[in-house]
């Protein structure tokens, strides 16, 4: 289904996206780092088509709901619908722009969380005399859900299917990696292999270093979680309660909000739109700072 949508968007918008491609230069880099299996031009086509559909759908739906269900005046409904339509279009573009960054950051954290154990596993294989390519081939078969295993499978694919030598495959993996730690690990692996050094000693030193870094990261996450909990209580528990009470009083007194919307409408928007959207944003922030495993 996802592939069909991408093909449809490319067929409709593919030839019309050339002028927009320079605006999405950073997206191309982040797409490669995130491991998303879609071409840059197809992704931009999907972004533009989805933005147009979201804006038009919102522009039609919002006035209908406001006029027929909430009985808001036509003038207020049109002003509100234009604003919501613009917001929907802008949010869609921002979402498409941010998604590869989020995926790349997610991949980075998954790689870095697994590095202490991955390097320990690689050290065991190196001490047993397993050659470099076989180390990554074995790593690719450990666990399909691990980000390191996915990277190892790509390296194995480059060697077996595309005919790369193991050093070239590792260099390519290093260039596209979203994690600086994983990139340094691969570059050190390449340098140690080139110089004829002992891989086992190198991997053991890296494993100890990554263990220390993970312990530091967990302590920082504990402090961040305390701050986020205070933010949640203030902005999404106490704040909405105060606004609900204030808007309820205004509704009983018959007051308007900014002279355009009655208090009932603002109360509905806060209850059914503001609080859920705020909670979703909080969950996204929490997910962005949480360790993967």
C-alpha positions in Angstrom: 0.0 0.0 0.0 2.8 2.4 0.9 4.6 1.7 -2.3 1.5 2.2 -4.4 1.0 5.6 -2.8 4.5 6.6 -3.6 4.1 5.5 -7.2 0.8 7.4 -7.5 2.4 10.6 -6.1 5.4 10.3 -8.4 3.2 9.8 -11.5 1.1 12.8 -10.6 3.7 15.2 -9.3 7.0 13.8 -10.4 7.6 16.1 -13.3 6.3 19.2 -11.4 8.6 18.8 -8.4 11.9 20.0 -10.0 11.4 23.6 -8.8 10.9 22.4 -5.2 13.8 20.0 -5.0 16.3 22.7 -3.8 14.1 23.5 -0.9 14.4 19.9 0.4 18.2 19.5 0.0 18.7 18.4 3.6 15.9 15.8 3.2 18.0 13.9 0.7 20.9 13.5 3.2 18.5 12.5 6.0 16.7 10.0 3.8 19.9 8.1 3.2 20.9 8.2 6.9 17.4 7.0 8.0 17.5 3.9 5.8 14.1 4.9 4.2 13.7 2.9 1.0 12.3 5.7 -1.2 14.0 8.0 -3.7 14.4 11.7 -3.0 12.2 12.8 -5.9 9.5 10.4 -5.1 9.5 11.5 -1.4 9.2 15.2 -2.4 6.3 14.3 -4.8 4.5 12.4 -2.0 5.0 15.4 0.3 3.6 17.9 -2.2 0.6 15.8 -3.1 -0.3 15.0 0.5 0.0 18.7 1.4 -2.4 19.7 -1.3 -4.9 17.0 -0.3 -4.7 17.9 3.4 -5.2 21.6 2.7 -8.2 21.1 0.3 -9.8 18.5 2.6 -9.5 20.7 5.6 -10.8 23.7 3.7 -14.0 21.8 2.8 -14.6 19.9 6.0 -14.0 22.6 8.6 -16.7 25.1 7.4 -19.2 22.3 7.1 -18.6 21.2 10.7 -18.6 24.7 12.1 -21.7 25.8 10.3 -23.9 22.7 10.3 -23.0 21.2 13.7 -21.6 24.0 15.9 -23.8 26.8 14.3 -20.9 29.2 13.9 -21.4 32.2 11.6 -20.3 31.9 8.0 -17.8 34.7 8.3 -16.1 33.2 11.4 -16.2 29.8 9.8 -14.5 30.9 6.6 -11.8 32.7 8.6 -11.2 29.8 10.8 -11.2 27.3 7.9 -8.6 29.3 6.0 -6.4 29.4 9.1 -6.8 25.6 9.8 -6.2 24.8 6.1 -3.0 26.8 6.1 -2.0 25.1 9.4 -2.8 21.7 8.0 -0.6 22.3 4.9 2.3 23.7 6.9 2.1 20.9 9.4 2.1 18.3 6.6 5.3 19.8 5.0 7.0 20.1 8.4 6.0 16.5 9.1 7.6 15.2 5.9 10.6 17.3 6.5 11.1 16.1 10.1 10.2 12.4 9.5 13.6 11.5 8.0 15.4 13.4 10.8 13.3 11.5 13.3 14.0 8.2 11.6 17.8 8.9 11.4 17.9 10.0 15.1 16.0 6.8 16.0 18.4 4.7 14.1 21.3 6.6 15.7 20.1 5.9 19.2 19.3 2.2 18.4 22.9 1.8 17.1 24.5 3.5 20.0 22.5 1.6 22.6 23.6 -1.7 21.1 27.2 -0.8 20.6 28.6 -2.0 23.9 27.2 -5.5 23.4 27.9 -5.5 19.7 31.6 -4.8 20.1 31.8 -7.4 22.8 30.3 -10.0 20.5 32.7 -8.9 17.7 35.6 -9.1 20.1 34.8 -12.8 20.8 34.7 -13.6 17.1 38.0 -11.7 16.5 39.7 -13.6 19.3 38.5 -16.9 17.7 40.3 -15.9 14.5 37.2 -15.1 12.4 38.1 -12.8 9.4 36.5 -9.3 9.2 33.9 -10.1 6.6 32.8 -13.2 8.5 32.4 -11.1 11.7 29.9 -8.8 10.0 28.2 -11.8 8.3 27.7 -13.4 11.6 26.5 -10.1 13.1 23.9 -9.8 10.4 22.3 -13.1 11.5 22.1 -12.3 15.3 18.7 -10.5 15.6 16.7 -9.1 12.7 15.3 -6.3 15.0 18.7 -4.9 15.9 19.8 -1.8 14.0 23.4 -3.1 14.1 22.3 -6.3 12.4 20.5 -4.3 9.7 23.7 -2.4 9.0 25.7 -5.6 9.0 23.2 -7.1 6.5 23.7 -4.1 4.2 27.5 -4.5 4.4 27.1 -8.2 3.6 24.8 -7.4 0.7 27.3 -4.9 -0.7 30.0 -7.6 -0.6 28.1 -10.6 -1.8 25.7 -9.0 -4.3 27.4 -5.8 -5.5 31.0 -7.2 -5.5 32.5 -4.7 -3.0 35.5 -5.7 -1.0 34.9 -5.6 2.8 36.9 -2.4 3.2 34.9 -0.5 0.6 31.6 -1.9 2.0 32.6 -0.6 5.5 33.6 2.8 4.1 30.2 3.1 2.4 28.4 2.1 5.7 30.5 4.7 7.6 29.5 7.5 5.2 25.8 6.8 5.4 25.7 6.1 9.2 23.6 8.5 11.3 25.7 7.7 14.4 29.1 9.2 14.9 30.0 6.4 17.4 29.2 3.7 14.9 31.1 5.7 12.2 34.1 5.9 14.4 33.9 2.2 15.2 33.9 1.3 11.5 36.7 3.7 10.7 38.8 2.3 13.5 38.0 -1.2 12.3 39.2 -0.3 8.8 42.4 1.3 10.2 43.2 -1.6 12.4 42.6 -4.1 9.6 44.8 -2.0 7.2 47.6 -1.7 9.7 47.6 -5.4 10.7 46.8 -4.6 14.4 44.9 -6.8 16.7 41.1 -6.4 16.2 40.2 -8.1 19.4 42.2 -5.5 21.5 40.6 -2.7 19.5 37.1 -4.0 19.9 37.6 -4.6 23.7 38.7 -1.0 24.2 35.7 0.2 22.3 33.3 -2.0 24.2 34.5 -0.5 27.5 34.3 3.0 26.2 30.7 2.5 25.0 29.7 1.0 28.3 30.9 4.2 30.1 29.1 6.4 27.7 25.9 4.5 28.1 26.0 4.8 31.8 26.5 8.6 31.5 23.5 8.8 29.0 21.2 6.9 31.4 22.0 9.3 34.2 21.3 12.3 31.9 18.0 10.7 30.8 16.9 10.3 34.5 17.4 14.1 35.0 15.6 14.9 31.7 12.7 12.7 32.7 12.2 14.6 35.9 12.1 17.9 34.0 9.6 16.5 31.5 7.3 15.2 34.3 7.1 18.7 35.7 6.4 20.1 32.2 3.6 17.6 31.7 1.9 18.3 35.0 2.1 22.1 34.4 1.1 22.3 30.7 -1.2 19.3 30.3 -2.8 18.8 33.7 -3.0 22.0 35.7 -3.1 24.4 32.7 -6.1 22.8 30.9 -8.0 22.6 34.2 -7.6 26.3 34.8 -8.6 27.1 31.2 -11.6 24.8 31.4 -12.9 26.5 34.5 -12.3 29.9 33.0 -14.0 29.1 29.7 -16.9 27.5 31.6 -17.5 30.7 33.5 -17.2 32.7 30.3 -19.7 30.4 28.6 -22.2 30.9 31.4 -21.8 34.7 31.2 -22.1 34.6 27.4 -18.7 36.0 26.6 -16.8 35.7 23.3 -13.2 34.8 22.7 -11.3 37.6 20.9 -14.7 38.8 19.6 -15.0 36.0 17.0 -15.6 32.7 18.7 -17.9 31.9 21.6 -16.6 30.3 24.7 -18.4 27.0 23.9 -16.4 26.6 20.7 -13.1 27.4 22.3 -13.9 24.9 25.1 -14.6 22.2 22.5 -11.3 23.0 20.7 -9.3 22.9 23.9 -11.0 19.6 25.0 -11.0 17.7 21.7 -8.1 19.2 19.9 -5.7 21.1 22.2 -5.2 18.5 24.9 -4.9 15.5 22.5 -2.4 17.3 20.3 -0.4 18.5 23.3 -0.3 15.0 24.6 0.9 13.6 21.3 3.6 16.2 21.1 4.7 15.3 24.6 4.8 11.6 23.7 7.0 12.4 20.6 9.4 14.5 22.8 9.5 11.7 25.3 10.2 9.1 22.6 12.9 11.3 21.1 14.9 11.4 24.4 14.3 7.9 25.6 16.8 5.0 25.1 15.7 2.5 22.6 16.4 -0.6 24.8 
